Amino acid sequence: MARRVLPGSERALGRQFGELRDEVEDEARRARALQMLQAEWLATGKPLDTTPGD
């Protein structure tokens, strides 16, 4: 049985999905950056220099 979609609700759901997807991608980037920092710490015994402006 087909479901009826209210006008505009499909667009709103698409927008919400896009926002959630962006949040997930941002979190994945943060996780990858943390993994890189952890790997550097394990390899050298010291953290990467993350001072901005270098």
N, CA, C and O atoms as a GROMACS GRO file, in nm:
protein
  216
    1MET      N    1   0.085  -0.117   0.000
    1MET     CA    2   0.000   0.000   0.000
    1MET      C    3   0.089   0.124   0.000
    1MET      O    4   0.183   0.134   0.080
    2ALA      N    5   0.060   0.215  -0.088
    2ALA     CA    6   0.139   0.339  -0.098
    2ALA      C    7   0.104   0.434   0.015
    2ALA      O    8  -0.011   0.446   0.055
    3ARG      N    9   0.206   0.501   0.065
    3ARG     CA   10   0.184   0.600   0.171
    3ARG      C   11   0.179   0.738   0.109
    3ARG      O   12   0.253   0.769   0.016
    4ARG      N   13   0.091   0.818   0.161
    4ARG     CA   14   0.081   0.956   0.113
    4ARG      C   15   0.178   1.042   0.192
    4ARG      O   16   0.192   1.028   0.313
    5VAL      N   17   0.245   1.129   0.122
    5VAL     CA   18   0.340   1.220   0.184
    5VAL      C   19   0.280   1.360   0.182
    5VAL      O   20   0.235   1.407   0.077
    6LEU      N   21   0.281   1.424   0.295
    6LEU     CA   22   0.227   1.560   0.301
    6LEU      C   23   0.317   1.654   0.222
    6LEU      O   24   0.439   1.636   0.220
    7PRO      N   25   0.258   1.755   0.158
    7PRO     CA   26   0.340   1.850   0.082
    7PRO      C   27   0.445   1.915   0.172
    7PRO      O   28   0.416   1.960   0.282
    8GLY      N   29   0.567   1.918   0.122
    8GLY     CA   30   0.676   1.981   0.196
    8GLY      C   31   0.746   1.889   0.294
    8GLY      O   32   0.860   1.914   0.331
    9SER      N   33   0.678   1.781   0.336
    9SER     CA   34   0.741   1.694   0.436
    9SER      C   35   0.856   1.615   0.376
    9SER      O   36   0.954   1.586   0.444
   10GLU      N   37   0.845   1.580   0.249
   10GLU     CA   38   0.953   1.508   0.183
   10GLU      C   39   1.078   1.595   0.177
   10GLU      O   40   1.190   1.547   0.199
   11ARG      N   41   1.059   1.721   0.147
   11ARG     CA   42   1.171   1.816   0.144
   11ARG      C   43   1.232   1.832   0.282
   11ARG      O   44   1.354   1.835   0.296
   12ALA      N   45   1.147   1.843   0.384
   12ALA     CA   46   1.195   1.860   0.521
   12ALA      C   47   1.274   1.736   0.564
   12ALA      O   48   1.378   1.748   0.629
   13LEU      N   49   1.225   1.619   0.530
   13LEU     CA   50   1.298   1.496   0.563
   13LEU      C   51   1.432   1.491   0.491
   13LEU      O   52   1.532   1.449   0.549
   14GLY      N   53   1.434   1.534   0.367
   14GLY     CA   54   1.560   1.538   0.292
   14GLY      C   55   1.660   1.632   0.356
   14GLY      O   56   1.779   1.602   0.364
   15ARG      N   57   1.612   1.745   0.403
   15ARG     CA   58   1.698   1.844   0.469
   15ARG      C   59   1.752   1.786   0.600
   15ARG      O   60   1.871   1.799   0.629
   16GLN      N   61   1.664   1.722   0.678
   16GLN     CA   62   1.708   1.660   0.803
   16GLN      C   63   1.811   1.551   0.777
   16GLN      O   64   1.911   1.540   0.849
   17PHE      N   65   1.787   1.471   0.675
   17PHE     CA   66   1.881   1.365   0.640
   17PHE      C   67   2.016   1.426   0.604
   17PHE      O   68   2.120   1.376   0.647
   18GLY      N   69   2.015   1.531   0.526
   18GLY     CA   70   2.140   1.598   0.487
   18GLY      C   71   2.216   1.651   0.607
   18GLY      O   72   2.338   1.640   0.614
   19GLU      N   73   2.143   1.711   0.701
   19GLU     CA   74   2.208   1.763   0.822
   19GLU      C   75   2.269   1.651   0.905
   19GLU      O   76   2.381   1.663   0.954
   20LEU      N   77   2.196   1.541   0.919
   20LEU     CA   78   2.248   1.427   0.994
   20LEU      C   79   2.370   1.367   0.925
   20LEU      O   80   2.468   1.330   0.990
   21ARG      N   81   2.364   1.357   0.792
   21ARG     CA   82   2.478   1.304   0.717
   21ARG      C   83   2.601   1.392   0.738
   21ARG      O   84   2.711   1.340   0.756
   22ASP      N   85   2.582   1.524   0.736
   22ASP     CA   86   2.694   1.615   0.759
   22ASP      C   87   2.753   1.596   0.899
   22ASP      O   88   2.875   1.598   0.916
   23GLU      N   89   2.667   1.578   0.999
   23GLU     CA   90   2.715   1.556   1.136
   23GLU      C   91   2.796   1.427   1.145
   23GLU      O   92   2.900   1.422   1.210
   24VAL      N   93   2.748   1.322   1.079
   24VAL     CA   94   2.818   1.193   1.081
   24VAL      C   95   2.954   1.207   1.012
   24VAL      O   96   3.054   1.154   1.061
   25GLU      N   97   2.958   1.277   0.899
   25GLU     CA   98   3.085   1.296   0.828
   25GLU      C   99   3.183   1.378   0.912
   25GLU      O  100   3.302   1.347   0.915
   26ASP      N  101   3.134   1.481   0.981
   26ASP     CA  102   3.220   1.561   1.069
   26ASP      C  103   3.276   1.475   1.182
   26ASP      O  104   3.395   1.484   1.214
   27GLU      N  105   3.192   1.392   1.240
   27GLU     CA  106   3.237   1.305   1.349
   27GLU      C  107   3.341   1.205   1.298
   27GLU      O  108   3.437   1.175   1.368
   28ALA      N  109   3.322   1.154   1.178
   28ALA     CA  110   3.418   1.060   1.119
   28ALA      C  111   3.552   1.129   1.096
   28ALA      O  112   3.657   1.068   1.119
   29ARG      N  113   3.550   1.254   1.051
   29ARG     CA  114   3.675   1.329   1.032
   29ARG      C  115   3.747   1.349   1.165
   29ARG      O  116   3.869   1.332   1.174
   30ARG      N  117   3.671   1.384   1.269
   30ARG     CA  118   3.731   1.401   1.402
   30ARG      C  119   3.792   1.270   1.451
   30ARG      O  120   3.900   1.269   1.510
   31ALA      N  121   3.722   1.160   1.428
   31ALA     CA  122   3.773   1.029   1.471
   31ALA      C  123   3.902   0.994   1.398
   31ALA      O  124   3.996   0.942   1.459
   32ARG      N  125   3.908   1.022   1.267
   32ARG     CA  126   4.031   0.994   1.191
   32ARG      C  127   4.146   1.080   1.240
   32ARG      O  128   4.259   1.032   1.251
   33ALA      N  129   4.119   1.206   1.270
   33ALA     CA  130   4.224   1.295   1.321
   33ALA      C  131   4.274   1.245   1.456
   33ALA      O  132   4.395   1.247   1.481
   34LEU      N  133   4.185   1.201   1.541
   34LEU     CA  134   4.225   1.148   1.671
   34LEU      C  135   4.309   1.022   1.654
   34LEU      O  136   4.408   1.004   1.725
   35GLN      N  137   4.271   0.935   1.561
   35GLN     CA  138   4.350   0.815   1.536
   35GLN      C  139   4.490   0.850   1.489
   35GLN      O  140   4.587   0.785   1.529
   36MET      N  141   4.503   0.952   1.404
   36MET     CA  142   4.635   0.995   1.359
   36MET      C  143   4.719   1.046   1.476
   36MET      O  144   4.837   1.014   1.486
   37LEU      N  145   4.658   1.125   1.563
   37LEU     CA  146   4.730   1.176   1.679
   37LEU      C  147   4.772   1.061   1.772
   37LEU      O  148   4.884   1.061   1.823
   38GLN      N  149   4.683   0.965   1.792
   38GLN     CA  150   4.716   0.851   1.876
   38GLN      C  151   4.830   0.768   1.815
   38GLN      O  152   4.919   0.723   1.887
   39ALA      N  153   4.827   0.747   1.685
   39ALA     CA  154   4.932   0.671   1.617
   39ALA      C  155   5.066   0.742   1.630
   39ALA      O  156   5.168   0.679   1.655
   40GLU      N  157   5.066   0.873   1.614
   40GLU     CA  158   5.189   0.951   1.628
   40GLU      C  159   5.241   0.941   1.771
   40GLU      O  160   5.362   0.927   1.792
   41TRP      N  161   5.152   0.949   1.866
   41TRP     CA  162   5.192   0.938   2.007
   41TRP      C  163   5.257   0.802   2.033
   41TRP      O  164   5.362   0.795   2.097
   42LEU      N  165   5.195   0.695   1.983
   42LEU     CA  166   5.250   0.561   2.004
   42LEU      C  167   5.384   0.543   1.933
   42LEU      O  168   5.473   0.476   1.984
   43ALA      N  169   5.398   0.602   1.815
   43ALA     CA  170   5.520   0.586   1.736
   43ALA      C  171   5.637   0.664   1.795
   43ALA      O  172   5.751   0.617   1.789
   44THR      N  173   5.611   0.781   1.850
   44THR     CA  174   5.721   0.869   1.892
   44THR      C  175   5.726   0.891   2.043
   44THR      O  176   5.828   0.936   2.095
   45GLY      N  177   5.620   0.859   2.111
   45GLY     CA  178   5.615   0.886   2.254
   45GLY      C  179   5.580   1.029   2.286
   45GLY      O  180   5.578   1.068   2.403
   46LYS      N  181   5.552   1.107   2.184
   46LYS     CA  182   5.511   1.246   2.208
   46LYS      C  183   5.403   1.284   2.106
   46LYS      O  184   5.398   1.228   1.997
   47PRO      N  185   5.319   1.378   2.141
   47PRO     CA  186   5.211   1.416   2.050
   47PRO      C  187   5.263   1.503   1.935
   47PRO      O  188   5.370   1.563   1.944
   48LEU      N  189   5.185   1.508   1.830
   48LEU     CA  190   5.214   1.599   1.720
   48LEU      C  191   5.201   1.742   1.768
   48LEU      O  192   5.122   1.772   1.857
   49ASP      N  193   5.280   1.831   1.709
   49ASP     CA  194   5.266   1.973   1.739
   49ASP      C  195   5.145   2.022   1.660
   49ASP      O  196   5.147   2.029   1.538
   50THR      N  197   5.040   2.056   1.732
   50THR     CA  198   4.917   2.101   1.666
   50THR      C  199   4.897   2.250   1.684
   50THR      O  200   4.784   2.300   1.676
   51THR      N  201   5.007   2.323   1.708
   51THR     CA  202   4.999   2.468   1.725
   51THR      C  203   4.956   2.530   1.592
   51THR      O  204   5.020   2.507   1.490
   52PRO      N  205   4.850   2.610   1.592
   52PRO     CA  206   4.807   2.674   1.468
   52PRO      C  207   4.909   2.777   1.420
   52PRO      O  208   4.980   2.838   1.500
   53GLY      N  209   4.915   2.794   1.290
   53GLY     CA  210   4.997   2.900   1.233
   53GLY      C  211   5.135   2.856   1.191
   53GLY      O  212   5.215   2.940   1.149
   54ASP      N  213   5.166   2.729   1.199
   54ASP     CA  214   5.299   2.684   1.156
   54ASP      C  215   5.298   2.647   1.011
   54ASP      O  216   5.401   2.607   0.957
   0.00000   0.00000   0.00000
